[in-house]
Structures are given as structure tokens and as C-alpha cells.
Amino acid sequence: MADHPHDTLHDAADHDAEAYVHGSMTIEEQSATWSLFMTLAKWGSLVVACILLFLVLAFQPDGSIFAGFIAAVVMGVAGFMFLKSGKKAEH
């Protein structure tokens, strides 16, 4: 029978586990990815909220497209002022 190639994989994994030192890995890429995700989530949420507000006010019975647009713009400006980045915390 042939040798199992996964035995060498287990040996390499054991060596990597022994070589790992807690707190020694750089996390710049993970931090950048998390920051991008959080930025897209907060601004995307604001855009979705503005669109929903516009659609609700514009297409309700006796609604007005103009009133929906004004309300969505006001919400967008207020949301921008609230969500814009302030002082960044140091970690």
C-alpha cells in the first residue's frame, strides 16, 4: 500500500502550532478589512434608510415625491453629520 501523504501535512501543522507565539502576528490586514467593513456598513445603512424614507413618503396614498425627496435629503444630511468620522481611537 502507498504511504498516506496527509501524515506529512499533520507534521507540518504540528510544527506550525509549536512555532506560534501568542501576540506575535501582525494584524494590519485584518484591521484594514474590519475598518472597511464597518465604513461600508454604516454608510450603506444610511443610504438604505434614505431610499426607504423617500419611497415610503413618495408612494403612500396622498404622498408627494417632493416631500419624500426633501425628507430623504434632510435625513441624509443629518446622518452624514452624525456618522462622519471623529477622532480615531488608538489601539
PyRosetta script that sets phi, psi and omega in degrees:
from pyrosetta import init, pose_from_sequence

init()
pose = pose_from_sequence("MADHPHDTLHDAADHDAEAYVHGSMTIEEQSATWSLFMTLAKWGSLVVACILLFLVLAFQPDGSIFAGFIAAVVMGVAGFMFLKSGKKAEH")
pose.set_psi(1, 154.6)
pose.set_omega(1, -178.4)
pose.set_phi(2, -81.5)
pose.set_psi(2, 155.5)
pose.set_omega(2, 176.1)
pose.set_phi(3, -70.6)
pose.set_psi(3, 149.9)
pose.set_omega(3, 177.9)
pose.set_phi(4, -85.1)
pose.set_psi(4, 119.6)
pose.set_omega(4, -178.7)
pose.set_phi(5, -68.8)
pose.set_psi(5, -17.7)
pose.set_omega(5, -178.2)
pose.set_phi(6, -71.5)
pose.set_psi(6, -16.2)
pose.set_omega(6, 176.8)
pose.set_phi(7, -62.2)
pose.set_psi(7, -39.7)
pose.set_omega(7, 179.1)
pose.set_phi(8, -69.1)
pose.set_psi(8, -30.9)
pose.set_omega(8, 177.2)
pose.set_phi(9, -66.8)
pose.set_psi(9, -40.9)
pose.set_omega(9, 178.5)
pose.set_phi(10, -64.4)
pose.set_psi(10, -39.3)
pose.set_omega(10, 178.3)
pose.set_phi(11, -62.8)
pose.set_psi(11, -42.5)
pose.set_omega(11, 179.6)
pose.set_phi(12, -66.1)
pose.set_psi(12, -39.1)
pose.set_omega(12, 179.6)
pose.set_phi(13, -66.6)
pose.set_psi(13, -40.0)
pose.set_omega(13, 177.7)
pose.set_phi(14, -63.6)
pose.set_psi(14, -40.4)
pose.set_omega(14, 179.2)
pose.set_phi(15, -64.9)
pose.set_psi(15, -42.2)
pose.set_omega(15, 178.9)
pose.set_phi(16, -64.2)
pose.set_psi(16, -38.6)
pose.set_omega(16, 179.4)
pose.set_phi(17, -66.0)
pose.set_psi(17, -36.3)
pose.set_omega(17, 178.9)
pose.set_phi(18, -72.8)
pose.set_psi(18, -30.6)
pose.set_omega(18, -177.2)
pose.set_phi(19, -80.0)
pose.set_psi(19, -15.1)
pose.set_omega(19, -176.7)
pose.set_phi(20, -72.2)
pose.set_psi(20, 133.2)
pose.set_omega(20, 175.3)
pose.set_phi(21, -117.1)
pose.set_psi(21, 122.6)
pose.set_omega(21, -176.9)
pose.set_phi(22, -58.1)
pose.set_psi(22, 128.7)
pose.set_omega(22, 177.9)
pose.set_phi(23, 87.0)
pose.set_psi(23, 6.1)
pose.set_omega(23, -176.9)
pose.set_phi(24, -97.1)
pose.set_psi(24, -11.3)
pose.set_omega(24, -177.1)
pose.set_phi(25, -80.2)
pose.set_psi(25, 138.7)
pose.set_omega(25, 174.9)
pose.set_phi(26, -79.4)
pose.set_psi(26, 142.2)
pose.set_omega(26, -174.7)
pose.set_phi(27, -123.1)
pose.set_psi(27, 26.0)
pose.set_omega(27, -178.3)
pose.set_phi(28, -61.7)
pose.set_psi(28, -41.9)
pose.set_omega(28, -178.5)
pose.set_phi(29, -67.2)
pose.set_psi(29, -41.5)
pose.set_omega(29, 178.2)
pose.set_phi(30, -64.5)
pose.set_psi(30, -40.8)
pose.set_omega(30, 178.4)
pose.set_phi(31, -64.1)
pose.set_psi(31, -41.4)
pose.set_omega(31, 179.2)
pose.set_phi(32, -65.8)
pose.set_psi(32, -40.4)
pose.set_omega(32, 179.0)
pose.set_phi(33, -64.7)
pose.set_psi(33, -44.0)
pose.set_omega(33, 179.1)
pose.set_phi(34, -63.8)
pose.set_psi(34, -41.3)
pose.set_omega(34, 179.0)
pose.set_phi(35, -62.7)
pose.set_psi(35, -43.6)
pose.set_omega(35, 177.8)
pose.set_phi(36, -63.0)
pose.set_psi(36, -43.7)
pose.set_omega(36, 178.7)
pose.set_phi(37, -60.0)
pose.set_psi(37, -46.5)
pose.set_omega(37, -179.4)
pose.set_phi(38, -64.3)
pose.set_psi(38, -39.7)
pose.set_omega(38, 178.4)
pose.set_phi(39, -64.1)
pose.set_psi(39, -47.2)
pose.set_omega(39, 179.3)
pose.set_phi(40, -65.1)
pose.set_psi(40, -36.0)
pose.set_omega(40, -179.9)
pose.set_phi(41, -66.6)
pose.set_psi(41, -45.5)
pose.set_omega(41, -176.8)
pose.set_phi(42, -70.6)
pose.set_psi(42, -42.6)
pose.set_omega(42, 179.9)
pose.set_phi(43, -72.9)
pose.set_psi(43, -35.2)
pose.set_omega(43, 176.4)
pose.set_phi(44, -64.3)
pose.set_psi(44, -38.6)
pose.set_omega(44, 177.2)
pose.set_phi(45, -63.7)
pose.set_psi(45, -40.3)
pose.set_omega(45, 178.0)
pose.set_phi(46, -64.1)
pose.set_psi(46, -43.3)
pose.set_omega(46, 179.5)
pose.set_phi(47, -62.5)
pose.set_psi(47, -45.4)
pose.set_omega(47, 179.5)
pose.set_phi(48, -62.3)
pose.set_psi(48, -41.9)
pose.set_omega(48, 179.2)
pose.set_phi(49, -63.1)
pose.set_psi(49, -42.0)
pose.set_omega(49, 179.1)
pose.set_phi(50, -65.0)
pose.set_psi(50, -41.7)
pose.set_omega(50, 178.8)
pose.set_phi(51, -64.3)
pose.set_psi(51, -44.4)
pose.set_omega(51, 179.2)
pose.set_phi(52, -63.0)
pose.set_psi(52, -42.4)
pose.set_omega(52, 178.4)
pose.set_phi(53, -61.3)
pose.set_psi(53, -45.2)
pose.set_omega(53, 178.3)
pose.set_phi(54, -58.9)
pose.set_psi(54, -48.9)
pose.set_omega(54, -176.6)
pose.set_phi(55, -65.0)
pose.set_psi(55, -39.5)
pose.set_omega(55, 179.5)
pose.set_phi(56, -64.7)
pose.set_psi(56, -48.0)
pose.set_omega(56, -177.4)
pose.set_phi(57, -73.0)
pose.set_psi(57, -30.3)
pose.set_omega(57, -177.4)
pose.set_phi(58, -77.5)
pose.set_psi(58, -35.0)
pose.set_omega(58, -171.3)
pose.set_phi(59, -113.5)
pose.set_psi(59, 13.7)
pose.set_omega(59, 172.7)
pose.set_phi(60, -76.6)
pose.set_psi(60, 162.1)
pose.set_omega(60, 175.7)
pose.set_phi(61, -59.2)
pose.set_psi(61, 132.8)
pose.set_omega(61, -175.9)
pose.set_phi(62, 61.9)
pose.set_psi(62, 26.5)
pose.set_omega(62, 179.3)
pose.set_phi(63, -83.6)
pose.set_psi(63, 170.9)
pose.set_omega(63, -178.0)
pose.set_phi(64, -134.8)
pose.set_psi(64, 129.2)
pose.set_omega(64, 177.6)
pose.set_phi(65, -63.7)
pose.set_psi(65, -37.8)
pose.set_omega(65, 179.6)
pose.set_phi(66, -63.8)
pose.set_psi(66, -44.5)
pose.set_omega(66, 178.6)
pose.set_phi(67, -65.1)
pose.set_psi(67, -39.4)
pose.set_omega(67, 177.4)
pose.set_phi(68, -63.4)
pose.set_psi(68, -40.5)
pose.set_omega(68, 179.4)
pose.set_phi(69, -66.3)
pose.set_psi(69, -45.2)
pose.set_omega(69, 179.9)
pose.set_phi(70, -61.6)
pose.set_psi(70, -45.1)
pose.set_omega(70, -179.2)
pose.set_phi(71, -64.4)
pose.set_psi(71, -39.9)
pose.set_omega(71, 179.3)
pose.set_phi(72, -66.4)
pose.set_psi(72, -38.5)
pose.set_omega(72, 178.0)
pose.set_phi(73, -66.9)
pose.set_psi(73, -43.2)
pose.set_omega(73, 178.6)
pose.set_phi(74, -61.2)
pose.set_psi(74, -45.1)
pose.set_omega(74, 178.1)
pose.set_phi(75, -63.6)
pose.set_psi(75, -38.9)
pose.set_omega(75, 178.3)
pose.set_phi(76, -63.6)
pose.set_psi(76, -42.9)
pose.set_omega(76, 179.0)
pose.set_phi(77, -66.9)
pose.set_psi(77, -45.6)
pose.set_omega(77, 178.7)
pose.set_phi(78, -62.7)
pose.set_psi(78, -42.1)
pose.set_omega(78, 178.3)
pose.set_phi(79, -64.5)
pose.set_psi(79, -39.2)
pose.set_omega(79, 177.3)
pose.set_phi(80, -61.9)
pose.set_psi(80, -45.6)
pose.set_omega(80, -179.9)
pose.set_phi(81, -63.2)
pose.set_psi(81, -37.3)
pose.set_omega(81, -178.5)
pose.set_phi(82, -74.7)
pose.set_psi(82, -38.4)
pose.set_omega(82, -173.4)
pose.set_phi(83, -92.6)
pose.set_psi(83, -12.8)
pose.set_omega(83, -177.2)
pose.set_phi(84, -58.8)
pose.set_psi(84, 148.6)
pose.set_omega(84, -174.5)
pose.set_phi(85, -68.0)
pose.set_psi(85, 133.5)
pose.set_omega(85, 175.0)
pose.set_phi(86, -101.3)
pose.set_psi(86, -144.6)
pose.set_omega(86, 178.7)
pose.set_phi(87, -70.6)
pose.set_psi(87, 127.9)
pose.set_omega(87, 179.6)
pose.set_phi(88, -81.1)
pose.set_psi(88, 139.9)
pose.set_omega(88, 178.5)
pose.set_phi(89, -82.0)
pose.set_psi(89, 144.1)
pose.set_omega(89, 176.9)
pose.set_phi(90, -90.1)
pose.set_psi(90, 130.2)
pose.set_omega(90, 176.7)
pose.set_phi(91, -116.8)
pose.dump_pdb("model.pdb")
